[in-house]
Amino acid sequence: MNQEKKALLDKTYQDFMMIGFNLTNMDKLGQIVSSDIMGFGTAADERFFSLAQLQHILKVQENQSAGVHINWESTPLHRHISSDENSAVYVDDVRLKIDTGTDTLNMDLRFSVVLEYLD
C-alpha cells in the first residue's frame, strides 16, 4: 500500500475514533463515513443503519456525557488490509476511563471497524 493511502486510512480511523468518543465535533463525519454505515454499540439500543442514526446516537452520548471527563487508550489488536487494498479491518482493545468528578469508571472494550476506500 502506498504511503499516502496508508496515511489516509490511519487518519480516517483516528478521526472516526475521536468523533465516536466525543473528543471532537461531528462536522467531518459525513466526509469519512458512508451514508449507508451500519454498526452496533455496547448498549442494546446502540444500533445504527445510516449516517443519520449514527449522528443521533453520538448526539445522545454527547448529552449524556456533559460534565464528564472521558479518556481512552487504544491498543491495536489486529489489522487486515485486503489484497486489492480497498478495504481494511481494524480491531483494537480500548481502555475507557470516565471521570465524573466524584467517581471513576474504567471499562475495557473491543472496538472493530471495517473501512472501505471509496473515491
C-alpha positions as a Markdown table, in Angstrom:
| # | Residue | x | y | z |
|---|---|---|---|---|
| 1 | Met | 0.0 | 0.0 | 0.0 |
| 2 | Asn | 1.4 | 3.4 | -0.9 |
| 3 | Gln | 2.2 | 5.7 | 2.0 |
| 4 | Glu | -0.4 | 8.3 | 1.0 |
| 5 | Lys | -3.2 | 5.8 | 1.0 |
| 6 | Lys | -2.0 | 4.2 | 4.3 |
| 7 | Ala | -1.8 | 7.7 | 5.9 |
| 8 | Leu | -5.4 | 8.4 | 4.8 |
| 9 | Leu | -6.6 | 5.1 | 6.2 |
| 10 | Asp | -4.9 | 5.7 | 9.5 |
| 11 | Lys | -6.2 | 9.3 | 9.7 |
| 12 | Thr | -9.7 | 8.3 | 8.8 |
| 13 | Tyr | -9.7 | 5.7 | 11.6 |
| 14 | Gln | -8.3 | 8.1 | 14.1 |
| 15 | Asp | -10.9 | 10.8 | 13.1 |
| 16 | Phe | -13.7 | 8.2 | 13.5 |
| 17 | Met | -12.5 | 7.2 | 17.0 |
| 18 | Met | -12.1 | 10.9 | 18.1 |
| 19 | Ile | -15.7 | 11.6 | 16.9 |
| 20 | Gly | -17.0 | 8.4 | 18.4 |
| 21 | Phe | -15.6 | 9.3 | 21.8 |
| 22 | Asn | -16.9 | 12.8 | 21.6 |
| 23 | Leu | -13.4 | 14.3 | 21.7 |
| 24 | Thr | -14.0 | 16.4 | 18.6 |
| 25 | Asn | -17.2 | 17.6 | 16.8 |
| 26 | Met | -19.1 | 15.6 | 14.3 |
| 27 | Asp | -18.7 | 18.1 | 11.4 |
| 28 | Lys | -16.5 | 15.9 | 9.3 |
| 29 | Leu | -18.4 | 12.6 | 10.0 |
| 30 | Gly | -20.2 | 12.9 | 6.6 |
| 31 | Gln | -16.8 | 13.2 | 4.8 |
| 32 | Ile | -15.4 | 9.9 | 6.3 |
| 33 | Val | -18.5 | 7.8 | 6.7 |
| 34 | Ser | -20.7 | 6.2 | 4.0 |
| 35 | Ser | -24.4 | 7.2 | 4.2 |
| 36 | Asp | -25.2 | 3.5 | 4.5 |
| 37 | Ile | -23.0 | 2.8 | 7.5 |
| 38 | Met | -24.0 | 0.0 | 9.9 |
| 39 | Gly | -22.9 | -0.6 | 13.4 |
| 40 | Phe | -23.6 | -1.8 | 16.9 |
| 41 | Gly | -22.5 | -0.1 | 20.2 |
| 42 | Thr | -22.2 | -1.6 | 23.6 |
| 43 | Ala | -25.8 | -0.9 | 24.7 |
| 44 | Ala | -28.9 | -2.7 | 23.3 |
| 45 | Asp | -30.3 | 0.5 | 21.7 |
| 46 | Glu | -27.0 | 1.5 | 20.1 |
| 47 | Arg | -27.7 | 0.1 | 16.6 |
| 48 | Phe | -27.5 | 2.2 | 13.5 |
| 49 | Phe | -28.1 | 1.6 | 9.8 |
| 50 | Ser | -27.5 | 5.1 | 8.4 |
| 51 | Leu | -25.3 | 8.1 | 8.9 |
| 52 | Ala | -28.3 | 10.0 | 10.4 |
| 53 | Gln | -28.8 | 7.3 | 13.0 |
| 54 | Leu | -25.1 | 7.3 | 14.0 |
| 55 | Gln | -25.2 | 11.0 | 14.3 |
| 56 | His | -28.3 | 10.7 | 16.6 |
| 57 | Ile | -26.5 | 8.2 | 18.8 |
| 58 | Leu | -23.4 | 10.3 | 19.1 |
| 59 | Lys | -25.6 | 13.4 | 20.0 |
| 60 | Val | -27.3 | 11.4 | 22.7 |
| 61 | Gln | -23.9 | 10.2 | 24.1 |
| 62 | Glu | -22.6 | 13.8 | 24.0 |
| 63 | Asn | -25.6 | 15.0 | 26.0 |
| 64 | Gln | -25.3 | 12.1 | 28.5 |
| 65 | Ser | -21.6 | 12.8 | 29.0 |
| 66 | Ala | -21.9 | 16.6 | 29.7 |
| 67 | Gly | -19.7 | 17.5 | 32.6 |
| 68 | Val | -17.9 | 14.1 | 32.5 |
| 69 | His | -14.2 | 13.7 | 31.5 |
| 70 | Ile | -13.5 | 10.8 | 29.2 |
| 71 | Asn | -10.1 | 9.4 | 28.4 |
| 72 | Trp | -9.4 | 6.4 | 26.3 |
| 73 | Glu | -6.4 | 4.4 | 25.2 |
| 74 | Ser | -6.4 | 2.2 | 22.2 |
| 75 | Thr | -4.2 | -0.8 | 21.6 |
| 76 | Pro | -4.1 | -2.3 | 18.1 |
| 77 | Leu | -5.1 | -5.9 | 18.3 |
| 78 | His | -5.5 | -6.8 | 14.6 |
| 79 | Arg | -5.1 | -5.1 | 11.2 |
| 80 | His | -6.1 | -6.7 | 7.9 |
| 81 | Ile | -5.9 | -4.9 | 4.6 |
| 82 | Ser | -7.5 | -6.7 | 1.6 |
| 83 | Ser | -5.3 | -7.8 | -1.3 |
| 84 | Asp | -6.8 | -5.0 | -3.5 |
| 85 | Glu | -6.0 | -2.5 | -0.7 |
| 86 | Asn | -9.5 | -1.0 | -0.8 |
| 87 | Ser | -10.8 | -2.4 | 2.4 |
| 88 | Ala | -9.4 | -2.9 | 5.9 |
| 89 | Val | -10.4 | -4.4 | 9.2 |
| 90 | Tyr | -9.1 | -2.6 | 12.4 |
| 91 | Val | -9.6 | -4.3 | 15.8 |
| 92 | Asp | -8.5 | -2.6 | 18.9 |
| 93 | Asp | -8.6 | -3.2 | 22.7 |
| 94 | Val | -9.9 | 0.1 | 24.2 |
| 95 | Arg | -9.5 | 1.1 | 27.8 |
| 96 | Leu | -12.1 | 3.7 | 28.6 |
| 97 | Lys | -11.9 | 5.9 | 31.7 |
| 98 | Ile | -14.9 | 8.0 | 32.7 |
| 99 | Asp | -14.3 | 10.5 | 35.5 |
| 100 | Thr | -17.5 | 12.2 | 36.8 |
| 101 | Gly | -15.6 | 14.3 | 39.4 |
| 102 | Thr | -16.8 | 12.1 | 42.2 |
| 103 | Asp | -16.5 | 8.6 | 40.7 |
| 104 | Thr | -14.2 | 7.0 | 38.1 |
| 105 | Leu | -15.4 | 4.1 | 35.9 |
| 106 | Asn | -12.9 | 2.0 | 33.9 |
| 107 | Met | -14.2 | -0.1 | 31.0 |
| 108 | Asp | -12.4 | -2.5 | 28.7 |
| 109 | Leu | -13.9 | -2.7 | 25.3 |
| 110 | Arg | -13.2 | -4.3 | 22.0 |
| 111 | Phe | -13.7 | -2.0 | 19.0 |
| 112 | Ser | -13.9 | -3.3 | 15.5 |
| 113 | Val | -14.2 | -1.2 | 12.3 |
| 114 | Val | -14.4 | -2.2 | 8.6 |
| 115 | Leu | -13.2 | 0.5 | 6.4 |
| 116 | Glu | -13.6 | 0.7 | 2.6 |
| 117 | Tyr | -11.7 | 3.1 | 0.3 |
| 118 | Leu | -14.1 | 4.9 | -2.0 |
| 119 | Asp | -13.2 | 7.6 | -4.5 |
